[in-house]
Amino acid sequence: MKIIANIVIVIGLSAFIYAVWPDSLIKQAPGVLVPDIPIQINLKVNDGVLIENYLVSKLAEFKLNAKVLSKEYYYFDRGSVVSPLDLALGWGPMSDQTIVDKIDISQSGRWYYWSANPLPIAGNVISDNSANMHIIPADGYVADQLDETIVGQIINLNGYLVKVIGPDGFVWQSSLTRTDRGNGACELFYVTSVSLVQ
């Protein structure tokens, strides 16, 4: 009985360490690695898909190359049923390692936070060239690819910005602009394909 208890403890500790241990970090060469802003095409017809009794309606086609600035999993909030992962992503000056190295970046509670003293570039430039994106994987293969992404990588994501409607009146809608701030400013991104750019 004691052996079984010890095995359970070891498995539990291993799972905990795996969950909290940080991913590897990639340091890129200096310079802007993603010069282009995300591409968005708003849709007139909002068709959708069902995920776990949640209706995911497509609002806009969306694709981007971006530097992964931070990565955070969510397991227990209401949105985690469809979106278990947030990625903080950067492009333009926020894909330049020399800039990113001077900024403290974190994620918590579905928010993306940054701070720097002194600022390496203007605050509005940081905000306009980065975003916290709530990721909805289109299938298991996409989810596996997203799991393998590492902070610092340059990745390509394709899919749709969406609105999610769930049971009991739950509504979660993507921002449709990169320049808004505060509550509701994050992108809710249904990702259909993932690839490494670098």
C-alpha positions in Angstrom: 0.0 0.0 0.0 2.9 2.3 0.9 4.5 1.6 -2.5 1.3 2.6 -4.4 1.1 5.8 -2.3 4.7 6.7 -3.2 4.0 6.0 -6.9 1.0 8.3 -6.8 3.0 11.0 -5.1 5.8 10.7 -7.7 3.3 10.9 -10.6 1.6 13.9 -9.0 4.9 15.7 -8.5 6.0 14.9 -12.1 2.7 16.3 -13.5 3.1 19.5 -11.4 6.7 20.1 -12.5 5.7 19.5 -16.1 2.9 22.0 -15.8 4.9 24.8 -14.2 8.3 24.3 -15.7 9.0 27.0 -18.3 9.4 26.2 -21.9 12.8 26.7 -23.6 13.5 30.2 -24.8 14.9 31.1 -28.2 17.1 34.2 -28.6 16.9 35.5 -32.1 19.5 37.7 -33.9 19.0 41.5 -33.6 16.7 43.3 -36.0 13.1 43.2 -37.1 12.2 39.7 -38.1 8.5 40.3 -38.9 8.1 43.5 -40.8 4.5 43.0 -41.8 1.4 43.6 -39.7 -1.3 40.9 -39.4 -3.7 40.6 -42.4 -7.4 40.7 -41.6 -10.4 40.4 -44.0 -13.7 41.0 -42.3 -16.5 38.6 -43.4 -20.0 39.5 -44.4 -21.3 36.0 -43.7 -20.5 34.7 -40.3 -20.6 30.9 -40.6 -19.2 28.8 -37.8 -18.5 25.5 -36.1 -19.5 23.8 -32.9 -16.9 23.0 -30.3 -18.2 21.3 -27.1 -21.6 23.0 -27.4 -20.1 26.4 -28.1 -20.9 28.1 -31.3 -17.7 29.6 -32.8 -18.7 32.2 -35.5 -16.2 33.5 -37.9 -15.9 37.3 -38.0 -12.8 37.8 -40.1 -10.1 35.9 -41.9 -6.9 36.4 -40.1 -3.3 35.5 -40.6 0.1 36.7 -39.3 3.7 36.0 -38.9 4.8 36.9 -35.3 7.4 36.4 -32.6 6.1 34.4 -29.6 6.6 36.8 -26.7 4.9 34.7 -24.0 2.8 31.6 -23.7 0.2 30.7 -21.0 -2.2 27.8 -20.6 -5.6 28.0 -18.9 -7.4 25.1 -17.4 -10.2 26.2 -15.2 -11.8 29.4 -16.5 -15.0 29.4 -18.6 -13.1 30.0 -21.8 -10.7 27.1 -21.4 -13.2 24.7 -22.8 -12.6 26.2 -26.3 -9.4 28.2 -25.7 -6.8 26.5 -23.5 -3.9 28.7 -24.6 -3.0 32.4 -24.9 -0.1 33.6 -27.0 1.4 37.0 -26.6 2.6 37.8 -30.1 4.7 40.6 -31.6 5.5 42.0 -35.0 7.4 45.0 -36.4 9.7 46.4 -33.6 8.2 43.8 -31.2 9.9 41.1 -33.3 13.3 42.7 -32.7 15.2 40.8 -30.0 17.1 43.9 -28.9 13.8 45.6 -28.1 12.1 42.6 -26.5 15.1 42.0 -24.2 14.5 45.4 -22.6 10.8 44.7 -21.8 9.4 42.5 -19.0 6.5 40.4 -20.4 4.1 38.2 -18.6 0.6 36.8 -18.9 -2.1 36.1 -16.2 -5.8 36.0 -16.0 -6.2 36.2 -19.8 -4.2 39.4 -19.9 -0.8 40.2 -21.3 1.4 42.6 -19.3 4.5 44.5 -20.3 6.7 47.0 -18.5 10.1 48.6 -19.0 12.1 51.4 -17.4 13.3 53.1 -19.5 11.1 52.3 -22.4 13.1 51.1 -25.4 10.4 52.4 -27.8 7.2 54.4 -27.3 4.5 52.7 -25.2 1.9 53.0 -28.0 4.3 51.4 -30.4 4.7 48.4 -28.1 0.9 48.1 -27.7 0.2 48.5 -31.4 2.8 45.9 -32.5 1.9 43.2 -30.0 -1.3 41.5 -28.8 -2.6 38.8 -26.4 -4.4 36.2 -28.5 -6.8 33.6 -27.0 -6.1 30.6 -29.2 -8.8 28.1 -30.3 -7.1 25.2 -32.0 -9.2 23.9 -35.0 -8.2 20.3 -34.3 -5.9 18.1 -32.3 -3.1 18.4 -34.9 -3.1 22.2 -34.6 -3.3 21.9 -30.8 -0.2 19.7 -30.8 1.7 22.1 -33.1 0.8 25.0 -30.8 2.0 23.0 -27.8 5.4 22.7 -29.4 5.8 26.4 -30.0 8.6 28.0 -28.0 8.9 31.6 -26.7 11.1 33.5 -29.1 10.1 31.5 -32.2 8.8 33.2 -35.3 5.6 31.4 -36.3 2.9 31.7 -39.0 -0.8 31.3 -37.9 -3.8 31.2 -40.2 -7.5 31.1 -39.3 -10.3 33.4 -38.2 -11.1 36.0 -35.6 -14.3 34.7 -34.0 -17.2 35.2 -31.6 -18.0 32.4 -29.2 -21.5 31.8 -27.8 -21.9 29.1 -25.2 -24.6 27.7 -22.9 -26.2 29.9 -20.3 -25.6 33.1 -22.3 -21.8 32.9 -22.3 -20.5 35.3 -25.0 -16.8 35.9 -25.9 -15.9 38.1 -28.9 -12.7 38.9 -30.6 -11.3 42.4 -31.0 -11.2 43.4 -34.7 -8.5 46.0 -34.4 -4.9 46.0 -33.2 -5.0 49.4 -31.6 -7.6 49.0 -28.9 -6.8 48.7 -25.3 -8.2 47.2 -22.1 -11.0 44.8 -21.6 -12.2 43.2 -24.9 -9.0 44.2 -26.8 -7.6 40.7 -27.2 -8.0 38.6 -30.3 -10.1 35.4 -30.1 -8.3 33.4 -32.7 -9.6 30.1 -34.2 -6.3 28.7 -35.7 -6.6 26.4 -38.6 -2.8 26.1 -39.4 0.5 26.6 -37.7 4.0 26.7 -39.2 7.4 27.8 -38.2 8.8 30.7 -40.1 12.2 30.5 -38.4 
